[in-house]
Amino acid sequence: DVLSQLALKEEYKKILVLGTEEFMFLPMYLAKQIQDKYEQSIVKFHATTRSPILISEDQDYPLFNRYELISFYDEDRITYVYNLEKYDYVIVITDSEKSTDAGKQLMRALETEGNQNIQIVRWCK
């Protein structure tokens, strides 16, 4: 049970669950479980993507920041993550078996936005 392995606390009011590329369903499901357990918290779900999309400062445009990252799955591929902001707790969930610099790059991006409580979980079979 991944939920029981997380360092979640009642005082975390803003939580991000972040999947990697196509590995989205289980992290999204985990985000739902967290929201159900911590009803007073705001839980958001994001995933890294291969899609390069332009960002804008226009208040009506949905994407306001973007980070380019090495893929968790292929060191020769660039991926992106959008709309990072400061959260009380961030959980990155991946099924990648590779050990690359992708995790370090993602950590730097999250820390740039002010995040300090970050946990990376490798979801295994």
Phi and psi in radians as a Rosetta constraint file:
Dihedral C 1 N 2 CA 2 C 2 CIRCULARHARMONIC -1.149 0.35
Dihedral N 2 CA 2 C 2 N 3 CIRCULARHARMONIC -0.673 0.35
Dihedral C 2 N 3 CA 3 C 3 CIRCULARHARMONIC -0.972 0.35
Dihedral N 3 CA 3 C 3 N 4 CIRCULARHARMONIC -0.706 0.35
Dihedral C 3 N 4 CA 4 C 4 CIRCULARHARMONIC -1.271 0.35
Dihedral N 4 CA 4 C 4 N 5 CIRCULARHARMONIC -0.276 0.35
Dihedral C 4 N 5 CA 5 C 5 CIRCULARHARMONIC -1.573 0.35
Dihedral N 5 CA 5 C 5 N 6 CIRCULARHARMONIC -0.112 0.35
Dihedral C 5 N 6 CA 6 C 6 CIRCULARHARMONIC -1.492 0.35
Dihedral N 6 CA 6 C 6 N 7 CIRCULARHARMONIC 2.653 0.35
Dihedral C 6 N 7 CA 7 C 7 CIRCULARHARMONIC -1.599 0.35
Dihedral N 7 CA 7 C 7 N 8 CIRCULARHARMONIC 0.789 0.35
Dihedral C 7 N 8 CA 8 C 8 CIRCULARHARMONIC -1.275 0.35
Dihedral N 8 CA 8 C 8 N 9 CIRCULARHARMONIC 2.548 0.35
Dihedral C 8 N 9 CA 9 C 9 CIRCULARHARMONIC -2.301 0.35
Dihedral N 9 CA 9 C 9 N 10 CIRCULARHARMONIC 2.602 0.35
Dihedral C 9 N 10 CA 10 C 10 CIRCULARHARMONIC -0.972 0.35
Dihedral N 10 CA 10 C 10 N 11 CIRCULARHARMONIC -0.576 0.35
Dihedral C 10 N 11 CA 11 C 11 CIRCULARHARMONIC -1.332 0.35
Dihedral N 11 CA 11 C 11 N 12 CIRCULARHARMONIC -0.141 0.35
Dihedral C 11 N 12 CA 12 C 12 CIRCULARHARMONIC -1.309 0.35
Dihedral N 12 CA 12 C 12 N 13 CIRCULARHARMONIC 1.930 0.35
Dihedral C 12 N 13 CA 13 C 13 CIRCULARHARMONIC -1.676 0.35
Dihedral N 13 CA 13 C 13 N 14 CIRCULARHARMONIC -0.352 0.35
Dihedral C 13 N 14 CA 14 C 14 CIRCULARHARMONIC -2.302 0.35
Dihedral N 14 CA 14 C 14 N 15 CIRCULARHARMONIC 1.999 0.35
Dihedral C 14 N 15 CA 15 C 15 CIRCULARHARMONIC -2.214 0.35
Dihedral N 15 CA 15 C 15 N 16 CIRCULARHARMONIC 2.421 0.35
Dihedral C 15 N 16 CA 16 C 16 CIRCULARHARMONIC -2.054 0.35
Dihedral N 16 CA 16 C 16 N 17 CIRCULARHARMONIC 2.306 0.35
Dihedral C 16 N 17 CA 17 C 17 CIRCULARHARMONIC -1.949 0.35
Dihedral N 17 CA 17 C 17 N 18 CIRCULARHARMONIC 2.182 0.35
Dihedral C 17 N 18 CA 18 C 18 CIRCULARHARMONIC -2.152 0.35
Dihedral N 18 CA 18 C 18 N 19 CIRCULARHARMONIC 2.057 0.35
Dihedral C 18 N 19 CA 19 C 19 CIRCULARHARMONIC -1.588 0.35
Dihedral N 19 CA 19 C 19 N 20 CIRCULARHARMONIC 2.956 0.35
Dihedral C 19 N 20 CA 20 C 20 CIRCULARHARMONIC -2.039 0.35
Dihedral N 20 CA 20 C 20 N 21 CIRCULARHARMONIC 2.079 0.35
Dihedral C 20 N 21 CA 21 C 21 CIRCULARHARMONIC 0.875 0.35
Dihedral N 21 CA 21 C 21 N 22 CIRCULARHARMONIC -2.170 0.35
Dihedral C 21 N 22 CA 22 C 22 CIRCULARHARMONIC -1.314 0.35
Dihedral N 22 CA 22 C 22 N 23 CIRCULARHARMONIC -0.158 0.35
Dihedral C 22 N 23 CA 23 C 23 CIRCULARHARMONIC -1.419 0.35
Dihedral N 23 CA 23 C 23 N 24 CIRCULARHARMONIC 1.435 0.35
Dihedral C 23 N 24 CA 24 C 24 CIRCULARHARMONIC -2.081 0.35
Dihedral N 24 CA 24 C 24 N 25 CIRCULARHARMONIC -0.629 0.35
Dihedral C 24 N 25 CA 25 C 25 CIRCULARHARMONIC -1.056 0.35
Dihedral N 25 CA 25 C 25 N 26 CIRCULARHARMONIC -0.884 0.35
Dihedral C 25 N 26 CA 26 C 26 CIRCULARHARMONIC -1.145 0.35
Dihedral N 26 CA 26 C 26 N 27 CIRCULARHARMONIC -0.729 0.35
Dihedral C 26 N 27 CA 27 C 27 CIRCULARHARMONIC -1.090 0.35
Dihedral N 27 CA 27 C 27 N 28 CIRCULARHARMONIC -0.646 0.35
Dihedral C 27 N 28 CA 28 C 28 CIRCULARHARMONIC -1.142 0.35
Dihedral N 28 CA 28 C 28 N 29 CIRCULARHARMONIC -0.700 0.35
Dihedral C 28 N 29 CA 29 C 29 CIRCULARHARMONIC -1.119 0.35
Dihedral N 29 CA 29 C 29 N 30 CIRCULARHARMONIC -0.715 0.35
Dihedral C 29 N 30 CA 30 C 30 CIRCULARHARMONIC -1.096 0.35
Dihedral N 30 CA 30 C 30 N 31 CIRCULARHARMONIC -0.715 0.35
Dihedral C 30 N 31 CA 31 C 31 CIRCULARHARMONIC -1.026 0.35
Dihedral N 31 CA 31 C 31 N 32 CIRCULARHARMONIC -0.711 0.35
Dihedral C 31 N 32 CA 32 C 32 CIRCULARHARMONIC -1.126 0.35
Dihedral N 32 CA 32 C 32 N 33 CIRCULARHARMONIC -0.732 0.35
Dihedral C 32 N 33 CA 33 C 33 CIRCULARHARMONIC -1.087 0.35
Dihedral N 33 CA 33 C 33 N 34 CIRCULARHARMONIC -0.723 0.35
Dihedral C 33 N 34 CA 34 C 34 CIRCULARHARMONIC -1.124 0.35
Dihedral N 34 CA 34 C 34 N 35 CIRCULARHARMONIC -0.767 0.35
Dihedral C 34 N 35 CA 35 C 35 CIRCULARHARMONIC -1.076 0.35
Dihedral N 35 CA 35 C 35 N 36 CIRCULARHARMONIC -0.690 0.35
Dihedral C 35 N 36 CA 36 C 36 CIRCULARHARMONIC -1.144 0.35
Dihedral N 36 CA 36 C 36 N 37 CIRCULARHARMONIC -0.659 0.35
Dihedral C 36 N 37 CA 37 C 37 CIRCULARHARMONIC -1.382 0.35
Dihedral N 37 CA 37 C 37 N 38 CIRCULARHARMONIC -0.663 0.35
Dihedral C 37 N 38 CA 38 C 38 CIRCULARHARMONIC -1.993 0.35
Dihedral N 38 CA 38 C 38 N 39 CIRCULARHARMONIC 1.240 0.35
Dihedral C 38 N 39 CA 39 C 39 CIRCULARHARMONIC -1.047 0.35
Dihedral N 39 CA 39 C 39 N 40 CIRCULARHARMONIC -0.466 0.35
Dihedral C 39 N 40 CA 40 C 40 CIRCULARHARMONIC -1.350 0.35
Dihedral N 40 CA 40 C 40 N 41 CIRCULARHARMONIC -0.175 0.35
Dihedral C 40 N 41 CA 41 C 41 CIRCULARHARMONIC -1.634 0.35
Dihedral N 41 CA 41 C 41 N 42 CIRCULARHARMONIC 2.741 0.35
Dihedral C 41 N 42 CA 42 C 42 CIRCULARHARMONIC -1.760 0.35
Dihedral N 42 CA 42 C 42 N 43 CIRCULARHARMONIC 2.078 0.35
Dihedral C 42 N 43 CA 43 C 43 CIRCULARHARMONIC -1.979 0.35
Dihedral N 43 CA 43 C 43 N 44 CIRCULARHARMONIC 2.172 0.35
Dihedral C 43 N 44 CA 44 C 44 CIRCULARHARMONIC -1.980 0.35
Dihedral N 44 CA 44 C 44 N 45 CIRCULARHARMONIC 2.661 0.35
Dihedral C 44 N 45 CA 45 C 45 CIRCULARHARMONIC -2.127 0.35
Dihedral N 45 CA 45 C 45 N 46 CIRCULARHARMONIC 2.355 0.35
Dihedral C 45 N 46 CA 46 C 46 CIRCULARHARMONIC -2.375 0.35
Dihedral N 46 CA 46 C 46 N 47 CIRCULARHARMONIC 2.933 0.35
Dihedral C 46 N 47 CA 47 C 47 CIRCULARHARMONIC -2.525 0.35
Dihedral N 47 CA 47 C 47 N 48 CIRCULARHARMONIC 2.614 0.35
Dihedral C 47 N 48 CA 48 C 48 CIRCULARHARMONIC -1.232 0.35
Dihedral N 48 CA 48 C 48 N 49 CIRCULARHARMONIC 2.761 0.35
Dihedral C 48 N 49 CA 49 C 49 CIRCULARHARMONIC -2.550 0.35
Dihedral N 49 CA 49 C 49 N 50 CIRCULARHARMONIC 2.760 0.35
Dihedral C 49 N 50 CA 50 C 50 CIRCULARHARMONIC -1.498 0.35
Dihedral N 50 CA 50 C 50 N 51 CIRCULARHARMONIC -0.104 0.35
Dihedral C 50 N 51 CA 51 C 51 CIRCULARHARMONIC -1.496 0.35
Dihedral N 51 CA 51 C 51 N 52 CIRCULARHARMONIC 2.042 0.35
Dihedral C 51 N 52 CA 52 C 52 CIRCULARHARMONIC -1.465 0.35
Dihedral N 52 CA 52 C 52 N 53 CIRCULARHARMONIC 2.011 0.35
Dihedral C 52 N 53 CA 53 C 53 CIRCULARHARMONIC -2.112 0.35
Dihedral N 53 CA 53 C 53 N 54 CIRCULARHARMONIC 2.425 0.35
Dihedral C 53 N 54 CA 54 C 54 CIRCULARHARMONIC -1.198 0.35
Dihedral N 54 CA 54 C 54 N 55 CIRCULARHARMONIC 2.589 0.35
Dihedral C 54 N 55 CA 55 C 55 CIRCULARHARMONIC -1.873 0.35
Dihedral N 55 CA 55 C 55 N 56 CIRCULARHARMONIC 2.896 0.35
Dihedral C 55 N 56 CA 56 C 56 CIRCULARHARMONIC -2.634 0.35
Dihedral N 56 CA 56 C 56 N 57 CIRCULARHARMONIC 2.644 0.35
Dihedral C 56 N 57 CA 57 C 57 CIRCULARHARMONIC -1.533 0.35
Dihedral N 57 CA 57 C 57 N 58 CIRCULARHARMONIC -0.075 0.35
Dihedral C 57 N 58 CA 58 C 58 CIRCULARHARMONIC -1.065 0.35
Dihedral N 58 CA 58 C 58 N 59 CIRCULARHARMONIC 2.235 0.35
Dihedral C 58 N 59 CA 59 C 59 CIRCULARHARMONIC -1.114 0.35
Dihedral N 59 CA 59 C 59 N 60 CIRCULARHARMONIC -0.340 0.35
Dihedral C 59 N 60 CA 60 C 60 CIRCULARHARMONIC -1.588 0.35
Dihedral N 60 CA 60 C 60 N 61 CIRCULARHARMONIC -0.057 0.35
Dihedral C 60 N 61 CA 61 C 61 CIRCULARHARMONIC -1.623 0.35
Dihedral N 61 CA 61 C 61 N 62 CIRCULARHARMONIC 2.342 0.35
Dihedral C 61 N 62 CA 62 C 62 CIRCULARHARMONIC -1.329 0.35
Dihedral N 62 CA 62 C 62 N 63 CIRCULARHARMONIC -0.313 0.35
Dihedral C 62 N 63 CA 63 C 63 CIRCULARHARMONIC -1.949 0.35
Dihedral N 63 CA 63 C 63 N 64 CIRCULARHARMONIC 2.077 0.35
Dihedral C 63 N 64 CA 64 C 64 CIRCULARHARMONIC -2.016 0.35
Dihedral N 64 CA 64 C 64 N 65 CIRCULARHARMONIC -0.248 0.35
Dihedral C 64 N 65 CA 65 C 65 CIRCULARHARMONIC -2.610 0.35
Dihedral N 65 CA 65 C 65 N 66 CIRCULARHARMONIC 2.741 0.35
Dihedral C 65 N 66 CA 66 C 66 CIRCULARHARMONIC -2.593 0.35
Dihedral N 66 CA 66 C 66 N 67 CIRCULARHARMONIC 2.405 0.35
Dihedral C 66 N 67 CA 67 C 67 CIRCULARHARMONIC -2.108 0.35
Dihedral N 67 CA 67 C 67 N 68 CIRCULARHARMONIC 2.376 0.35
Dihedral C 67 N 68 CA 68 C 68 CIRCULARHARMONIC -1.646 0.35
Dihedral N 68 CA 68 C 68 N 69 CIRCULARHARMONIC 2.335 0.35
Dihedral C 68 N 69 CA 69 C 69 CIRCULARHARMONIC -2.334 0.35
Dihedral N 69 CA 69 C 69 N 70 CIRCULARHARMONIC 2.720 0.35
Dihedral C 69 N 70 CA 70 C 70 CIRCULARHARMONIC -1.256 0.35
Dihedral N 70 CA 70 C 70 N 71 CIRCULARHARMONIC 2.443 0.35
Dihedral C 70 N 71 CA 71 C 71 CIRCULARHARMONIC -1.096 0.35
Dihedral N 71 CA 71 C 71 N 72 CIRCULARHARMONIC 2.504 0.35
Dihedral C 71 N 72 CA 72 C 72 CIRCULARHARMONIC -1.196 0.35
Dihedral N 72 CA 72 C 72 N 73 CIRCULARHARMONIC -0.293 0.35
Dihedral C 72 N 73 CA 73 C 73 CIRCULARHARMONIC -1.930 0.35
Dihedral N 73 CA 73 C 73 N 74 CIRCULARHARMONIC -0.419 0.35
Dihedral C 73 N 74 CA 74 C 74 CIRCULARHARMONIC -2.595 0.35
Dihedral N 74 CA 74 C 74 N 75 CIRCULARHARMONIC 1.926 0.35
Dihedral C 74 N 75 CA 75 C 75 CIRCULARHARMONIC -1.088 0.35
Dihedral N 75 CA 75 C 75 N 76 CIRCULARHARMONIC -0.290 0.35
Dihedral C 75 N 76 CA 76 C 76 CIRCULARHARMONIC -1.610 0.35
Dihedral N 76 CA 76 C 76 N 77 CIRCULARHARMONIC 0.053 0.35
Dihedral C 76 N 77 CA 77 C 77 CIRCULARHARMONIC -1.977 0.35
Dihedral N 77 CA 77 C 77 N 78 CIRCULARHARMONIC 2.456 0.35
Dihedral C 77 N 78 CA 78 C 78 CIRCULARHARMONIC -1.681 0.35
Dihedral N 78 CA 78 C 78 N 79 CIRCULARHARMONIC 2.413 0.35
Dihedral C 78 N 79 CA 79 C 79 CIRCULARHARMONIC -2.182 0.35
Dihedral N 79 CA 79 C 79 N 80 CIRCULARHARMONIC 3.011 0.35
Dihedral C 79 N 80 CA 80 C 80 CIRCULARHARMONIC -2.362 0.35
Dihedral N 80 CA 80 C 80 N 81 CIRCULARHARMONIC 2.682 0.35
Dihedral C 80 N 81 CA 81 C 81 CIRCULARHARMONIC -2.380 0.35
Dihedral N 81 CA 81 C 81 N 82 CIRCULARHARMONIC 2.427 0.35
Dihedral C 81 N 82 CA 82 C 82 CIRCULARHARMONIC -2.061 0.35
Dihedral N 82 CA 82 C 82 N 83 CIRCULARHARMONIC 2.711 0.35
Dihedral C 82 N 83 CA 83 C 83 CIRCULARHARMONIC 0.998 0.35
Dihedral N 83 CA 83 C 83 N 84 CIRCULARHARMONIC 0.661 0.35
Dihedral C 83 N 84 CA 84 C 84 CIRCULARHARMONIC -1.227 0.35
Dihedral N 84 CA 84 C 84 N 85 CIRCULARHARMONIC 2.533 0.35
Dihedral C 84 N 85 CA 85 C 85 CIRCULARHARMONIC -2.599 0.35
Dihedral N 85 CA 85 C 85 N 86 CIRCULARHARMONIC -3.043 0.35
Dihedral C 85 N 86 CA 86 C 86 CIRCULARHARMONIC -1.471 0.35
Dihedral N 86 CA 86 C 86 N 87 CIRCULARHARMONIC 2.285 0.35
Dihedral C 86 N 87 CA 87 C 87 CIRCULARHARMONIC -2.198 0.35
Dihedral N 87 CA 87 C 87 N 88 CIRCULARHARMONIC 2.824 0.35
Dihedral C 87 N 88 CA 88 C 88 CIRCULARHARMONIC -1.300 0.35
Dihedral N 88 CA 88 C 88 N 89 CIRCULARHARMONIC -0.518 0.35
Dihedral C 88 N 89 CA 89 C 89 CIRCULARHARMONIC -2.700 0.35
Dihedral N 89 CA 89 C 89 N 90 CIRCULARHARMONIC 2.353 0.35
Dihedral C 89 N 90 CA 90 C 90 CIRCULARHARMONIC -2.165 0.35
Dihedral N 90 CA 90 C 90 N 91 CIRCULARHARMONIC 2.295 0.35
Dihedral C 90 N 91 CA 91 C 91 CIRCULARHARMONIC -2.073 0.35
Dihedral N 91 CA 91 C 91 N 92 CIRCULARHARMONIC 2.069 0.35
Dihedral C 91 N 92 CA 92 C 92 CIRCULARHARMONIC -1.764 0.35
Dihedral N 92 CA 92 C 92 N 93 CIRCULARHARMONIC 2.173 0.35
Dihedral C 92 N 93 CA 93 C 93 CIRCULARHARMONIC -2.052 0.35
Dihedral N 93 CA 93 C 93 N 94 CIRCULARHARMONIC 2.198 0.35
Dihedral C 93 N 94 CA 94 C 94 CIRCULARHARMONIC -2.384 0.35
Dihedral N 94 CA 94 C 94 N 95 CIRCULARHARMONIC 2.687 0.35
Dihedral C 94 N 95 CA 95 C 95 CIRCULARHARMONIC -1.904 0.35
Dihedral N 95 CA 95 C 95 N 96 CIRCULARHARMONIC 0.151 0.35
Dihedral C 95 N 96 CA 96 C 96 CIRCULARHARMONIC -1.179 0.35
Dihedral N 96 CA 96 C 96 N 97 CIRCULARHARMONIC 2.364 0.35
Dihedral C 96 N 97 CA 97 C 97 CIRCULARHARMONIC -1.660 0.35
Dihedral N 97 CA 97 C 97 N 98 CIRCULARHARMONIC -0.111 0.35
Dihedral C 97 N 98 CA 98 C 98 CIRCULARHARMONIC -1.431 0.35
Dihedral N 98 CA 98 C 98 N 99 CIRCULARHARMONIC 2.595 0.35
Dihedral C 98 N 99 CA 99 C 99 CIRCULARHARMONIC -1.881 0.35
Dihedral N 99 CA 99 C 99 N 100 CIRCULARHARMONIC 1.743 0.35
Dihedral C 99 N 100 CA 100 C 100 CIRCULARHARMONIC -2.203 0.35
Dihedral N 100 CA 100 C 100 N 101 CIRCULARHARMONIC -3.074 0.35
Dihedral C 100 N 101 CA 101 C 101 CIRCULARHARMONIC -1.423 0.35
Dihedral N 101 CA 101 C 101 N 102 CIRCULARHARMONIC 0.007 0.35
Dihedral C 101 N 102 CA 102 C 102 CIRCULARHARMONIC -1.033 0.35
Dihedral N 102 CA 102 C 102 N 103 CIRCULARHARMONIC -0.767 0.35
Dihedral C 102 N 103 CA 103 C 103 CIRCULARHARMONIC -1.078 0.35
Dihedral N 103 CA 103 C 103 N 104 CIRCULARHARMONIC -0.715 0.35
Dihedral C 103 N 104 CA 104 C 104 CIRCULARHARMONIC -1.139 0.35
Dihedral N 104 CA 104 C 104 N 105 CIRCULARHARMONIC -0.742 0.35
Dihedral C 104 N 105 CA 105 C 105 CIRCULARHARMONIC -1.104 0.35
Dihedral N 105 CA 105 C 105 N 106 CIRCULARHARMONIC -0.753 0.35
Dihedral C 105 N 106 CA 106 C 106 CIRCULARHARMONIC -1.136 0.35
Dihedral N 106 CA 106 C 106 N 107 CIRCULARHARMONIC -0.715 0.35
Dihedral C 106 N 107 CA 107 C 107 CIRCULARHARMONIC -1.032 0.35
Dihedral N 107 CA 107 C 107 N 108 CIRCULARHARMONIC -0.776 0.35
Dihedral C 107 N 108 CA 108 C 108 CIRCULARHARMONIC -1.078 0.35
Dihedral N 108 CA 108 C 108 N 109 CIRCULARHARMONIC -0.739 0.35
Dihedral C 108 N 109 CA 109 C 109 CIRCULARHARMONIC -1.076 0.35
Dihedral N 109 CA 109 C 109 N 110 CIRCULARHARMONIC -0.798 0.35
Dihedral C 109 N 110 CA 110 C 110 CIRCULARHARMONIC -1.111 0.35
Dihedral N 110 CA 110 C 110 N 111 CIRCULARHARMONIC -0.739 0.35
Dihedral C 110 N 111 CA 111 C 111 CIRCULARHARMONIC -1.163 0.35
Dihedral N 111 CA 111 C 111 N 112 CIRCULARHARMONIC -0.592 0.35
Dihedral C 111 N 112 CA 112 C 112 CIRCULARHARMONIC -1.031 0.35
Dihedral N 112 CA 112 C 112 N 113 CIRCULARHARMONIC -0.577 0.35
Dihedral C 112 N 113 CA 113 C 113 CIRCULARHARMONIC -1.504 0.35
Dihedral N 113 CA 113 C 113 N 114 CIRCULARHARMONIC 0.082 0.35
Dihedral C 113 N 114 CA 114 C 114 CIRCULARHARMONIC 1.700 0.35
Dihedral N 114 CA 114 C 114 N 115 CIRCULARHARMONIC 0.140 0.35
Dihedral C 114 N 115 CA 115 C 115 CIRCULARHARMONIC -1.404 0.35
Dihedral N 115 CA 115 C 115 N 116 CIRCULARHARMONIC 2.385 0.35
Dihedral C 115 N 116 CA 116 C 116 CIRCULARHARMONIC -2.117 0.35
Dihedral N 116 CA 116 C 116 N 117 CIRCULARHARMONIC -0.583 0.35
Dihedral C 116 N 117 CA 117 C 117 CIRCULARHARMONIC -1.678 0.35
Dihedral N 117 CA 117 C 117 N 118 CIRCULARHARMONIC 1.597 0.35
Dihedral C 117 N 118 CA 118 C 118 CIRCULARHARMONIC -2.171 0.35
Dihedral N 118 CA 118 C 118 N 119 CIRCULARHARMONIC 2.281 0.35
Dihedral C 118 N 119 CA 119 C 119 CIRCULARHARMONIC -2.196 0.35
Dihedral N 119 CA 119 C 119 N 120 CIRCULARHARMONIC 2.236 0.35
Dihedral C 119 N 120 CA 120 C 120 CIRCULARHARMONIC -1.824 0.35
Dihedral N 120 CA 120 C 120 N 121 CIRCULARHARMONIC 2.229 0.35
Dihedral C 120 N 121 CA 121 C 121 CIRCULARHARMONIC -2.102 0.35
Dihedral N 121 CA 121 C 121 N 122 CIRCULARHARMONIC 2.237 0.35
Dihedral C 121 N 122 CA 122 C 122 CIRCULARHARMONIC -1.651 0.35
Dihedral N 122 CA 122 C 122 N 123 CIRCULARHARMONIC 2.029 0.35
Dihedral C 122 N 123 CA 123 C 123 CIRCULARHARMONIC -1.506 0.35
Dihedral N 123 CA 123 C 123 N 124 CIRCULARHARMONIC 2.026 0.35
Dihedral C 123 N 124 CA 124 C 124 CIRCULARHARMONIC -1.933 0.35
Dihedral N 124 CA 124 C 124 N 125 CIRCULARHARMONIC 2.822 0.35
